[in-house]
């Protein structure tokens, strides 16, 4: 009763705030920036009782925003105010990473974007290699509901970790000396083949890229498996970044985007426009963006989609055609020639219009308005297993794929001069955002905004959060007297979609990587010394055991005379060669002769070994000569 009363009060105070979704209700409506209908969002009921199937995860915002109460969630979804939400505690995100978001202007009830991050460590179960840390960020733009994006934010990093563990043996750092020595190759792990035994050379980059690609496919399969137990999750795009082993990997499927914003250290001063007398901004001229992803839309993937339709025409039924026309055909044009191109043709040709040509093209429209089967505006991502095309009921999923494009950058090859104080510009600032930002913002403008905001807050700890907030504020714009959102600078229409932005300072990760590398080298040196000490102690233990067993008197009878020989033990000498760095290193090599007459310790100095062997041989010759003389004397007596 109290909850119902509370709901009525909130509805009276803020009638535009939607009720929180629960297990018994479904946020049904327009729901997506990529769909034009909600027929595929019908409630699916359980087999028994006719009750709606539950959500796999309850609706929530990213945990690092700390929106824990229902009132806070409802306030974040106010379509009239569109508040910009930033983390309360910036320490929850690593390296001072910035994040900001805002809800749409009424396109869907809830913010269907999701953000996620995870810090993990790849550990050797046998503790032979140092641990390898990594950090992951993800941003997911949901459509036709929030289920797929929410599931990806909760589960994708677990799947990615499993994929990285699968190739753990080849990813962990190794001792270069042990790897290059032929005798120790099999000792690293006899159950896992060393790369030298592979038919093809496999690099670490290919392993990590393969882990990302397979994780995308597995995430999509998991959403498909859950469709029997949970309600339709819709679909989502995915853009993730992985920082591991001093490198940055960005994987994208859909129309979310990742851009690395960089700045030249010593830009050439641009010439002023003499006509207008306006002095150009040197900061603006020195900033430039580097795209780290490509948008996957029906327009950009027209060739792949038409190729699928051409190879599998049964997927189109009789409602679509794998054709593109320069002019939309009409029945009045029947029998006339029309300019078109079929399948994956790049050029145009004429053909006579037939009834088959009146079917809807597989891809129609241009740019952001292009649609697949007249329904969907993205062609890669997770989910959409229940999605049907408008008016025809044809399944769209066979044309979609979760396969991401992956790009990587080796941060250890970046040249940054400390005197120039341009770490953010040299290593770059990675901006990952949903299409709510990119629909109204160009890459160049985003890059300028990043460095202009950073220059205003040169030392503040929250400077990257301020960058994310500024980017969201510019894309959201301001509401005018008519209730329309307009961009502040050009008065053009602002975005009506959800906006989510992650701003990652790449240089801060690289500083962390350098510190880890130094610790790794110290740990590796400690492991080497410990291993050498263990080998030396083991050799000494072996010698002590041999001396205890063989230290007895051996009697020999020669020519009727008893000669007593004690076990002779050569002098044990341990040489301690010096390394290049001046430290001492002990090397013990023990050689036991079968007769146990000589117990000799060899070292790395071969010349000293040869000299000692000559001394021992001389003593043996003298002993044999003495025995021969004694034998001759004995014969003479008889």
Residue pairs with C-beta under 8 A, 6 or more apart in sequence:
7 19
10 17
10 71
10 74
11 17
14 74
14 78
16 78
16 79
16 80
17 74
17 75
17 77
17 78
18 27
18 74
18 77
18 109
18 110
19 25
19 74
20 59
20 70
20 73
20 74
21 27
21 55
21 58
21 59
21 109
21 110
23 52
23 54
23 55
24 51
24 52
25 52
26 41
26 43
26 52
26 145
26 231
27 108
27 109
27 110
27 145
27 146
28 38
28 41
28 42
28 43
29 38
29 108
29 109
30 38
30 107
30 108
31 38
31 41
31 107
31 108
31 109
31 112
31 143
31 144
31 145
31 234
32 107
32 108
32 112
32 142
32 143
32 144
32 145
32 234
33 104
33 107
33 143
33 377
33 435
33 436
33 497
33 498
34 143
34 144
34 376
34 377
34 378
35 143
35 144
35 375
35 376
35 377
35 387
36 371
36 374
36 375
36 390
37 375
37 390
38 144
39 388
39 390
40 144
40 232
40 386
40 387
40 388
41 144
41 145
41 232
41 234
42 232
43 52
43 53
43 231
44 52
44 53
44 231
44 232
44 386
45 51
45 52
45 53
46 52
46 53
52 231
53 229
53 230
53 231
54 230
54 231
55 147
55 150
55 230
55 231
56 147
56 150
56 151
56 226
56 229
56 230
56 233
57 147
57 150
57 151
57 154
59 73
59 110
59 146
59 150
60 67
60 73
60 150
61 67
61 73
61 76
61 85
61 101
61 111
62 99
62 114
62 115
62 116
62 153
64 87
64 89
64 92
64 93
64 99
64 115
64 117
65 85
65 86
65 87
65 88
65 99
65 101
66 87
66 88
66 89
66 92
67 73
67 76
67 85
75 83
76 83
76 85
76 103
76 111
77 103
77 109
77 110
77 111
78 103
79 103
79 104
79 105
79 106
80 479
82 102
82 103
82 104
82 105
82 476
82 479
82 485
83 102
83 103
84 100
84 101
84 102
84 469
84 472
84 473
84 476
85 100
85 101
85 102
86 98
86 99
86 100
86 465
86 468
86 469
87 93
87 99
87 465
90 96
90 98
90 461
90 462
90 465
93 99
93 117
94 117
94 119
94 135
94 508
94 509
95 504
95 505
95 508
95 509
95 512
96 461
96 462
96 463
96 464
96 465
96 505
96 508
97 117
97 137
97 464
97 502
97 503
97 504
97 505
98 462
98 463
98 464
98 465
98 466
98 467
98 468
98 469
98 501
98 502
98 503
99 115
99 465
99 468
99 500
99 501
99 502
99 503
100 465
100 468
100 469
100 471
100 472
100 500
100 501
101 111
101 113
101 115
101 472
101 498
101 499
101 500
101 501
102 111
102 472
102 476
102 498
102 499
103 110
103 111
103 498
104 111
104 436
104 496
104 497
104 498
105 485
105 496
106 496
107 496
107 497
107 498
108 498
110 146
111 146
111 498
111 500
112 141
112 142
112 143
112 145
112 146
112 149
112 234
112 236
112 498
113 139
113 140
113 141
113 142
113 149
113 434
113 436
113 498
113 499
113 500
114 139
114 140
114 142
114 146
114 149
114 150
114 152
114 153
114 236
114 500
115 137
115 138
115 139
115 140
115 153
115 500
115 502
116 136
116 137
116 138
116 139
116 140
116 152
116 153
116 154
116 156
116 157
117 135
117 136
117 137
117 138
118 135
118 136
118 157
118 161
119 133
119 134
119 135
119 136
120 133
120 134
120 135
120 136
120 157
120 161
121 131
121 132
121 133
121 134
122 131
122 132
122 133
122 134
122 164
122 165
122 168
122 171
122 172
123 131
124 130
124 131
124 168
124 172
126 189
128 188
129 172
129 173
129 174
130 172
130 173
130 520
130 523
130 524
132 171
132 172
132 173
132 244
132 245
133 244
133 516
134 164
134 242
134 243
134 244
134 245
135 242
135 243
135 244
135 509
136 157
136 160
136 240
136 241
136 242
136 243
137 240
137 241
137 432
137 502
137 504
138 152
138 153
138 156
138 157
138 238
138 239
138 240
138 241
139 238
139 239
139 240
139 256
139 432
139 433
139 434
139 500
139 502
140 148
140 149
140 152
140 153
140 236
140 237
140 238
140 239
140 256
140 382
141 149
141 236
141 237
141 254
141 255
141 256
141 434
141 435
141 436
141 498
141 500
142 148
142 149
142 150
142 234
142 235
142 236
143 234
143 235
143 236
143 237
143 378
144 232
144 234
144 235
144 384
144 387
145 232
145 233
145 234
146 234
147 230
147 231
147 232
147 233
147 234
147 383
148 223
148 233
148 234
148 235
148 236
148 381
148 382
148 383
148 384
149 236
150 233
151 222
151 223
151 226
151 233
151 382
152 219
152 223
152 236
152 238
152 382
155 219
155 222
156 215
156 219
156 238
156 240
159 215
159 218
159 219
159 222
160 211
160 212
160 215
160 240
160 242
163 210
163 211
163 212
163 214
163 215
163 218
164 171
164 208
164 211
164 244
166 211
167 207
167 210
167 211
169 188
169 189
169 192
170 192
170 195
170 202
170 204
170 207
171 204
171 207
171 208
171 245
173 245
173 520
174 188
175 524
175 527
175 528
178 184
178 187
178 188
179 185
179 188
185 194
185 196
186 194
188 194
195 201
195 202
204 245
205 247
205 408
208 242
208 244
208 245
208 247
208 249
208 408
209 249
209 406
209 408
212 240
212 242
212 249
212 251
212 404
212 406
213 251
213 403
213 404
213 406
216 238
216 251
216 253
216 382
216 402
216 403
216 404
217 402
217 403
219 238
219 382
219 402
220 382
220 383
220 402
223 233
223 382
223 383
223 385
224 385
226 233
227 233
227 385
227 386
232 386
233 383
234 383
234 384
235 378
235 381
235 382
235 383
235 384
235 387
235 400
236 254
236 381
236 382
236 383
237 252
237 253
237 254
237 255
237 256
237 296
237 378
237 380
237 381
237 382
237 434
237 435
238 251
238 252
238 253
238 254
238 256
238 381
238 382
238 402
238 404
239 250
239 251
239 252
239 253
239 254
239 256
239 257
239 258
239 293
239 432
240 250
240 251
240 252
241 248
241 249
241 250
241 251
241 258
241 430
241 432
241 504
242 248
242 249
242 250
242 251
243 249
243 509
243 513
245 513
246 410
246 411
246 412
246 510
246 513
246 517
247 408
247 409
247 410
247 411
247 412
248 408
248 409
248 411
248 430
248 506
248 509
249 406
249 407
249 408
250 258
250 292
250 293
250 406
250 407
250 408
250 430
250 432
251 404
251 405
251 406
252 258
252 292
252 293
252 294
252 296
252 404
252 405
253 296
253 380
253 381
253 382
253 401
253 402
253 403
253 404
253 405
254 295
254 296
254 378
254 380
254 381
255 295
255 296
255 297
255 377
255 378
255 435
255 438
256 293
256 432
256 433
256 434
256 435
257 291
257 293
257 295
257 432
257 433
257 435
257 437
257 438
258 291
258 292
258 293
258 430
258 431
258 432
259 289
259 290
259 291
259 292
259 293
259 430
259 431
259 443
259 446
259 447
260 289
260 290
260 291
260 292
260 409
260 428
260 429
260 430
260 431
260 506
261 287
261 289
261 290
261 428
261 429
261 430
261 431
261 446
261 447
261 450
261 451
262 287
262 288
262 289
262 290
262 425
262 426
262 428
262 429
262 447
263 283
263 286
263 287
263 288
263 422
263 424
263 425
263 451
264 286
264 288
264 425
265 417
265 420
265 422
265 425
265 426
266 420
267 282
267 285
267 286
268 285
269 282
270 280
270 282
270 285
271 280
272 278
272 279
272 280
273 280
283 448
283 451
283 452
283 455
284 448
284 452
286 425
286 451
287 444
287 447
287 448
287 450
287 451
288 444
288 447
289 443
289 444
289 446
289 447
290 428
291 443
292 407
292 409
292 430
293 405
293 407
294 300
294 405
295 435
295 438
296 378
296 379
296 380
296 381
296 405
297 367
297 368
297 370
297 377
297 378
297 379
298 305
298 363
298 365
298 370
298 371
298 372
298 376
298 377
298 379
299 363
299 365
299 366
299 367
299 368
299 370
301 379
301 380
302 324
302 363
302 370
303 344
304 379
305 362
305 363
305 372
305 379
305 399
306 322
306 324
306 343
306 344
306 362
306 363
307 343
307 344
308 315
308 398
308 399
309 315
309 316
309 320
309 322
309 343
309 362
309 399
310 322
310 342
310 343
310 344
312 398
313 322
315 394
315 395
315 398
315 399
316 322
316 362
316 394
317 392
317 394
318 359
319 359
319 360
319 389
319 392
319 394
320 359
320 360
320 361
320 362
320 373
320 392
320 394
321 356
321 357
321 359
321 360
321 361
321 362
322 342
322 343
322 361
322 362
323 340
323 341
323 342
323 343
323 357
323 361
324 340
324 341
324 342
324 361
324 363
325 338
325 339
325 340
325 357
325 361
326 338
326 339
326 340
326 348
327 338
327 339
329 338
329 353
329 357
329 358
330 358
331 358
333 353
334 353
334 354
334 355
335 352
335 353
336 352
336 353
337 350
337 351
337 352
337 353
338 350
338 351
338 352
338 353
338 357
339 348
339 349
339 350
340 348
340 349
340 350
340 351
340 357
341 347
341 348
341 349
351 357
360 373
360 374
362 372
362 373
362 399
363 370
363 371
363 372
364 370
364 371
364 374
365 371
368 377
368 439
369 377
370 377
371 377
372 379
372 396
372 399
372 400
373 389
373 390
373 392
373 394
373 396
373 399
374 389
374 390
374 391
375 387
375 388
375 389
375 390
375 396
376 384
376 387
376 396
376 400
379 399
379 400
379 401
380 400
380 401
380 402
380 403
380 404
381 400
381 402
382 402
384 396
384 397
384 400
385 397
387 395
387 396
387 397
388 394
388 395
388 396
389 395
389 396
411 427
411 506
411 509
411 510
411 513
414 426
414 427
414 510
415 426
416 422
416 423
416 426
416 427
416 507
423 507
424 451
424 454
424 505
424 507
425 451
426 507
427 506
427 507
427 510
428 506
428 507
429 450
429 451
429 454
429 464
429 467
429 503
429 504
429 505
429 506
430 502
430 503
430 504
430 506
431 446
431 450
431 471
431 501
431 502
431 503
431 504
432 501
432 502
432 504
433 471
433 499
433 500
433 501
433 502
434 497
434 498
434 499
434 500
435 497
436 475
436 495
436 497
436 498
436 499
436 500
437 446
437 471
437 472
437 475
437 495
437 499
437 501
439 475
439 495
439 497
440 475
440 477
440 487
440 492
440 493
440 494
440 495
441 471
441 474
441 475
446 471
449 467
449 470
449 471
449 474
450 467
450 471
450 503
453 463
453 466
453 467
453 470
454 463
454 464
454 467
456 466
457 463
457 466
460 466
464 503
464 504
464 505
465 503
467 503
468 501
468 502
468 503
471 501
471 503
472 499
472 501
474 487
474 488
474 489
475 494
475 495
475 499
476 485
476 494
476 495
476 499
477 485
477 486
477 487
477 488
477 494
477 495
478 485
478 486
478 488
478 494
479 485
479 486
480 486
484 493
485 493
485 494
485 495
485 496
486 492
486 493
486 494
487 493
487 494
532 585
532 586
532 587
533 586
535 588
536 586
536 588
539 588
539 590
540 588
542 590
543 572
543 590
543 599
546 592
546 596
546 599
547 569
547 599
550 567
550 596
551 567
552 567
553 564
553 565
553 566
553 567
554 565
554 566
554 567
555 562
555 564
556 562
556 563
556 565
557 563
558 627
558 631
559 630
559 631
559 634
560 634
561 630
561 634
563 627
567 596
567 597
568 597
568 598
569 599
570 598
570 599
570 600
570 612
570 616
572 599
572 601
573 601
573 603
574 586
574 588
574 601
574 603
575 587
575 603
575 604
575 605
575 608
576 584
576 585
576 586
577 584
577 585
577 587
577 603
577 604
577 605
578 584
578 585
579 585
587 603
587 604
588 601
588 603
589 601
589 602
589 603
590 599
590 601
590 602
591 600
591 601
591 602
592 599
593 599
593 600
598 616
600 612
600 616
602 609
603 609
